[in-house]
Amino acid sequence: MLVENIINSNHDQTINYINIHPSPVLDKLTVDMEDFDSLTIYDTLGNLIVKKNENIIDLTLLSTGIYFVTINNNKGFKTTKKIIKK
């Protein structure tokens, strides 16, 4: 589980809460974040795998490996985190 505060240097404001779970993920990835808007998932080569406006994503069909999740909120903040798919 990954929980942290994220600071956007453009606005000097903080996203108070982000929780990405489970880690590693077997089937469904859940993102809990203040003012969640969307997420995108990329493979290690930078290929876009998933783009959704939902905070629960079914990753059952993804191959085992490392992926990067970019999470956006509706205030213009974004962060990218690494996830492991089992």
Backbone as JSON Lines, residues from 0, in Angstrom:
{"i":0,"aa":"M","n":[0.84,-1.16,0.0],"ca":[0.0,0.0,0.0],"c":[0.89,1.24,0.0]}
{"i":1,"aa":"L","n":[0.53,2.21,-0.8],"ca":[1.29,3.45,-0.91],"c":[0.4,4.6,-0.49]}
{"i":2,"aa":"V","n":[0.78,5.3,0.58],"ca":[0.03,6.45,1.06],"c":[1.02,7.59,1.24]}
{"i":3,"aa":"E","n":[0.68,8.76,0.72],"ca":[1.61,9.88,0.85],"c":[0.94,11.21,0.56]}
{"i":4,"aa":"N","n":[1.65,12.27,0.91],"ca":[1.27,13.62,0.53],"c":[2.04,13.99,-0.72]}
{"i":5,"aa":"I","n":[1.39,14.63,-1.66],"ca":[2.02,15.04,-2.91],"c":[1.97,16.56,-2.98]}
{"i":6,"aa":"I","n":[3.09,17.17,-3.33],"ca":[3.14,18.63,-3.47],"c":[3.31,18.98,-4.94]}
{"i":7,"aa":"N","n":[2.49,19.88,-5.43],"ca":[2.6,20.38,-6.79],"c":[3.37,21.69,-6.72]}
{"i":8,"aa":"S","n":[4.55,21.72,-7.31],"ca":[5.41,22.9,-7.2],"c":[4.84,24.11,-7.93]}
{"i":9,"aa":"N","n":[3.94,23.9,-8.9],"ca":[3.36,25.03,-9.62],"c":[2.4,25.83,-8.75]}
{"i":10,"aa":"H","n":[1.81,25.19,-7.77],"ca":[0.79,25.86,-6.97],"c":[1.13,25.92,-5.49]}
{"i":11,"aa":"D","n":[2.21,25.23,-5.08],"ca":[2.59,25.17,-3.66],"c":[1.43,24.73,-2.79]}
{"i":12,"aa":"Q","n":[0.64,23.81,-3.27],"ca":[-0.44,23.24,-2.49],"c":[-0.19,21.73,-2.4]}
{"i":13,"aa":"T","n":[-0.86,21.1,-1.48],"ca":[-0.64,19.68,-1.24],"c":[-1.92,18.89,-1.5]}
{"i":14,"aa":"I","n":[-1.76,17.74,-2.14],"ca":[-2.83,16.76,-2.17],"c":[-2.71,16.03,-0.86]}
{"i":15,"aa":"N","n":[-3.71,16.11,-0.02],"ca":[-3.59,15.61,1.34],"c":[-3.54,14.1,1.45]}
{"i":16,"aa":"Y","n":[-4.04,13.38,0.47],"ca":[-4.15,11.94,0.65],"c":[-4.13,11.24,-0.69]}
{"i":17,"aa":"I","n":[-3.3,10.22,-0.8],"ca":[-3.34,9.32,-1.95],"c":[-3.01,7.92,-1.46]}
{"i":18,"aa":"N","n":[-3.82,6.97,-1.88],"ca":[-3.64,5.58,-1.48],"c":[-3.84,4.73,-2.72]}
{"i":19,"aa":"I","n":[-2.8,4.0,-3.1],"ca":[-2.85,3.1,-4.25],"c":[-2.7,1.69,-3.71]}
{"i":20,"aa":"H","n":[-3.68,0.84,-3.97],"ca":[-3.62,-0.51,-3.41],"c":[-4.38,-1.5,-4.27]}
{"i":21,"aa":"P","n":[-4.12,-2.79,-4.19],"ca":[-3.01,-3.4,-3.45],"c":[-1.71,-3.28,-4.23]}
{"i":22,"aa":"S","n":[-0.63,-3.55,-3.58],"ca":[0.66,-3.56,-4.23],"c":[1.47,-4.72,-3.66]}
{"i":23,"aa":"P","n":[1.79,-5.7,-4.45],"ca":[1.5,-5.83,-5.89],"c":[0.03,-6.14,-6.13]}
{"i":24,"aa":"V","n":[-0.4,-5.87,-7.37],"ca":[-1.8,-6.05,-7.75],"c":[-1.98,-7.34,-8.53]}
{"i":25,"aa":"L","n":[-3.04,-8.07,-8.22],"ca":[-3.37,-9.29,-8.96],"c":[-4.46,-9.03,-10.0]}
{"i":26,"aa":"D","n":[-5.52,-8.32,-9.6],"ca":[-6.63,-8.1,-10.52],"c":[-7.11,-6.65,-10.55]}
{"i":27,"aa":"K","n":[-7.59,-6.12,-9.45],"ca":[-8.12,-4.75,-9.45],"c":[-7.21,-3.81,-8.66]}
{"i":28,"aa":"L","n":[-6.92,-2.66,-9.27],"ca":[-6.14,-1.61,-8.64],"c":[-7.09,-0.51,-8.21]}
{"i":29,"aa":"T","n":[-6.96,-0.05,-6.98],"ca":[-7.81,1.0,-6.46],"c":[-6.96,2.22,-6.11]}
{"i":30,"aa":"V","n":[-7.42,3.39,-6.52],"ca":[-6.75,4.65,-6.2],"c":[-7.72,5.49,-5.39]}
{"i":31,"aa":"D","n":[-7.34,5.8,-4.16],"ca":[-8.11,6.71,-3.31],"c":[-7.32,8.0,-3.24]}
{"i":32,"aa":"M","n":[-7.94,9.09,-3.73],"ca":[-7.27,10.37,-3.76],"c":[-8.3,11.49,-3.7]}
{"i":33,"aa":"E","n":[-7.94,12.53,-2.98],"ca":[-8.79,13.71,-2.9],"c":[-9.02,14.28,-4.29]}
{"i":34,"aa":"D","n":[-10.26,14.51,-4.66],"ca":[-10.63,15.11,-5.94],"c":[-10.11,14.32,-7.15]}
{"i":35,"aa":"F","n":[-10.13,12.98,-7.06],"ca":[-9.67,12.13,-8.16],"c":[-10.36,12.5,-9.46]}
{"i":36,"aa":"D","n":[-9.59,12.51,-10.55],"ca":[-10.13,12.8,-11.87],"c":[-9.91,11.65,-12.85]}
{"i":37,"aa":"S","n":[-8.65,11.25,-13.04],"ca":[-8.36,10.21,-14.02],"c":[-7.01,9.56,-13.74]}
{"i":38,"aa":"L","n":[-6.78,8.44,-14.42],"ca":[-5.47,7.81,-14.34],"c":[-5.1,7.21,-15.68]}
{"i":39,"aa":"T","n":[-3.8,7.12,-15.9],"ca":[-3.26,6.44,-17.08],"c":[-2.2,5.49,-16.59]}
{"i":40,"aa":"I","n":[-2.1,4.35,-17.29],"ca":[-1.1,3.34,-16.96],"c":[-0.23,3.13,-18.18]}
{"i":41,"aa":"Y","n":[1.09,3.14,-17.96],"ca":[2.08,2.94,-19.02],"c":[2.95,1.75,-18.67]}
{"i":42,"aa":"D","n":[3.43,1.05,-19.7],"ca":[4.42,0.0,-19.45],"c":[5.8,0.62,-19.35]}
{"i":43,"aa":"T","n":[6.82,-0.19,-19.14],"ca":[8.17,0.34,-18.93],"c":[8.78,0.93,-20.2]}
{"i":44,"aa":"L","n":[8.16,0.68,-21.35],"ca":[8.62,1.27,-22.6],"c":[7.91,2.59,-22.91]}
{"i":45,"aa":"G","n":[6.97,2.97,-22.04],"ca":[6.24,4.22,-22.24],"c":[4.98,4.08,-23.06]}
{"i":46,"aa":"N","n":[4.6,2.84,-23.38],"ca":[3.37,2.61,-24.14],"c":[2.15,2.79,-23.24]}
{"i":47,"aa":"L","n":[1.15,3.52,-23.74],"ca":[-0.09,3.71,-22.99],"c":[-0.85,2.39,-22.96]}
{"i":48,"aa":"I","n":[-1.2,1.94,-21.76],"ca":[-1.91,0.68,-21.57],"c":[-3.38,0.92,-21.25]}
{"i":49,"aa":"V","n":[-3.64,1.84,-20.33],"ca":[-5.0,2.11,-19.86],"c":[-5.14,3.61,-19.61]}
{"i":50,"aa":"K","n":[-6.28,4.16,-19.98],"ca":[-6.63,5.54,-19.62],"c":[-8.09,5.52,-19.19]}
{"i":51,"aa":"K","n":[-8.35,5.88,-17.93],"ca":[-9.71,5.79,-17.38],"c":[-10.01,6.98,-16.47]}
{"i":52,"aa":"N","n":[-11.29,7.24,-16.33],"ca":[-11.77,8.23,-15.37],"c":[-12.39,7.53,-14.17]}
{"i":53,"aa":"E","n":[-11.94,6.32,-13.9],"ca":[-12.44,5.52,-12.79],"c":[-11.31,5.26,-11.82]}
{"i":54,"aa":"N","n":[-11.62,5.16,-10.54],"ca":[-10.55,4.94,-9.57],"c":[-10.34,3.47,-9.22]}
{"i":55,"aa":"I","n":[-11.14,2.58,-9.78],"ca":[-10.92,1.14,-9.64],"c":[-10.78,0.56,-11.05]}
{"i":56,"aa":"I","n":[-9.61,-0.03,-11.3],"ca":[-9.28,-0.5,-12.64],"c":[-9.0,-1.99,-12.61]}
{"i":57,"aa":"D","n":[-9.62,-2.73,-13.53],"ca":[-9.38,-4.17,-13.65],"c":[-8.12,-4.4,-14.48]}
{"i":58,"aa":"L","n":[-7.1,-4.97,-13.86],"ca":[-5.83,-5.23,-14.54],"c":[-5.6,-6.73,-14.75]}
{"i":59,"aa":"T","n":[-6.66,-7.51,-14.68],"ca":[-6.56,-8.95,-14.81],"c":[-5.83,-9.37,-16.09]}
{"i":60,"aa":"L","n":[-6.08,-8.7,-17.19],"ca":[-5.52,-9.1,-18.48],"c":[-4.09,-8.6,-18.72]}
{"i":61,"aa":"L","n":[-3.57,-7.77,-17.82],"ca":[-2.2,-7.29,-17.98],"c":[-1.2,-8.39,-17.66]}
{"i":62,"aa":"S","n":[-0.1,-8.39,-18.37],"ca":[0.98,-9.34,-18.1],"c":[1.67,-8.96,-16.8]}
{"i":63,"aa":"T","n":[2.3,-9.94,-16.19],"ca":[3.11,-9.7,-15.0],"c":[4.22,-8.72,-15.34]}
{"i":64,"aa":"G","n":[4.46,-7.76,-14.46],"ca":[5.54,-6.81,-14.7],"c":[5.38,-5.52,-13.94]}
{"i":65,"aa":"I","n":[6.18,-4.55,-14.32],"ca":[6.19,-3.23,-13.7],"c":[5.48,-2.25,-14.62]}
{"i":66,"aa":"Y","n":[4.64,-1.41,-14.03],"ca":[3.9,-0.39,-14.77],"c":[3.96,0.92,-14.01]}
{"i":67,"aa":"F","n":[3.68,2.0,-14.71],"ca":[3.67,3.33,-14.11],"c":[2.26,3.9,-14.22]}
{"i":68,"aa":"V","n":[1.74,4.37,-13.1],"ca":[0.39,4.93,-13.03],"c":[0.51,6.44,-12.82]}
{"i":69,"aa":"T","n":[-0.06,7.21,-13.74],"ca":[-0.13,8.66,-13.57],"c":[-1.55,9.0,-13.14]}
{"i":70,"aa":"I","n":[-1.66,9.64,-11.99],"ca":[-2.95,9.95,-11.39],"c":[-3.15,11.45,-11.4]}
{"i":71,"aa":"N","n":[-4.33,11.89,-11.84],"ca":[-4.66,13.31,-11.92],"c":[-5.85,13.61,-11.03]}
{"i":72,"aa":"N","n":[-5.86,14.81,-10.44],"ca":[-7.07,15.23,-9.76],"c":[-7.67,16.41,-10.52]}
{"i":73,"aa":"N","n":[-8.86,16.82,-10.11],"ca":[-9.56,17.87,-10.86],"c":[-9.09,19.28,-10.5]}
{"i":74,"aa":"K","n":[-7.99,19.39,-9.75],"ca":[-7.4,20.69,-9.44],"c":[-6.09,20.9,-10.21]}
{"i":75,"aa":"G","n":[-5.77,19.97,-11.13],"ca":[-4.58,20.13,-11.95],"c":[-3.33,19.47,-11.4]}
{"i":76,"aa":"F","n":[-3.44,18.73,-10.33],"ca":[-2.3,18.03,-9.76],"c":[-2.16,16.65,-10.4]}
{"i":77,"aa":"K","n":[-0.93,16.19,-10.56],"ca":[-0.73,14.83,-11.02],"c":[0.54,14.27,-10.41]}
{"i":78,"aa":"T","n":[0.56,12.95,-10.28],"ca":[1.72,12.25,-9.77],"c":[1.82,10.92,-10.49]}
{"i":79,"aa":"T","n":[3.03,10.39,-10.58],"ca":[3.25,9.1,-11.23],"c":[3.89,8.16,-10.22]}
{"i":80,"aa":"K","n":[3.35,6.95,-10.13],"ca":[3.83,5.94,-9.2],"c":[4.04,4.62,-9.93]}
{"i":81,"aa":"K","n":[4.96,3.85,-9.42],"ca":[5.25,2.53,-9.97],"c":[4.37,1.5,-9.28]}
{"i":82,"aa":"I","n":[3.8,0.56,-10.06],"ca":[3.06,-0.57,-9.51],"c":[3.64,-1.85,-10.08]}
{"i":83,"aa":"I","n":[3.42,-2.93,-9.35],"ca":[3.84,-4.26,-9.8],"c":[2.61,-5.1,-10.02]}
{"i":84,"aa":"K","n":[2.5,-5.7,-11.2],"ca":[1.4,-6.61,-11.52],"c":[1.9,-8.03,-11.38]}
{"i":85,"aa":"K","n":[1.22,-8.83,-10.56],"ca":[1.58,-10.24,-10.37],"c":[0.8,-11.11,-11.32]}
